[in-house]
C-alpha cells in the first residue's frame, strides 16, 4: 500500500532550534495549528506544510520556518500573513514597553472596562505608578505589564512576586480608606511572552491573575485579540517600520484606530491607492 505525502510528513524527524536556543523536535501539527490561526483554509495549509517540509534540514531555526511560511501566506493573501505575524508583531511594540501598556489597556477597554494608563495610586507604604487602571461594574482592577523585546525570554516567579507586593500595598491603602464604593479586585500581570511554571503556580496560590500569549488556556492574548479583532498596527506589513513608529508615537496602537484616524496616513504622505489597500486589510482584520 502506498503512503501519501501528508502521512509521510507526519513521520519526519527533524531537530529544530527554538528562539531560546533550545533544541526541539519539529512538529508539523504545530505548524498546521499556527497556519490555521491565520485564517487560511485546509487546502492552502496543506500546500504550505508540504513546501516547508521539503525545505527542512537538521538544526533549522524556528525563525527560518516562520519566515518561509510567512512568505507563502503573504503571496496567497495579505491578511493571512498579517494574522500569522501576530506574535512577532507584539514584540515590535517596544522598545520602551509603553505601547504594550496602551495595547493591554485597549484590550480591556473593548471588553467593557474604563481604563487609564500610568495612574498614580497611593499605597500604605509608598505611591505606585500603575500601568493600567481598569474599572467595570463597580470593581477596580490594576494591571501591571511586563514587556520583553526579545523572543525566548519568559517571566519567572520574581515578576508576580514583585507585582503581588505592589498590589497588596495599594489594596491595604484602598481598604483602610472606606470612601470607595468600588470593590478592589485581585491584581493582574500581563506579558507578551510566557510565564514559567513557578510563576503560574504562585499566581494561582495568591489569586493574582496572569495574562500571557497563551495563558489562561483559551483566553490568552492571542485568543482575546482574535475574538475582539484587536490587532496591533505592527502586524501590517503594508506599512514600513518608520511609518509604524510614527503611528505608535501618536498613540495609534490598534489597527482599528486607523479606521477612525485615517488622516494619520495622509500625514505620512501615503498615496491614495496604497492607503486604500492598507484600510481594506485593516477592515478585514477588525472583523474579529
Order of alpha helices (4+ residues) and beta strands (2+ residues): alpha-beta-beta-alpha-alpha-beta-alpha-alpha-alpha-alpha-beta-beta-beta-alpha-beta-beta-alpha-beta-alpha-alpha-alpha-alpha-alpha
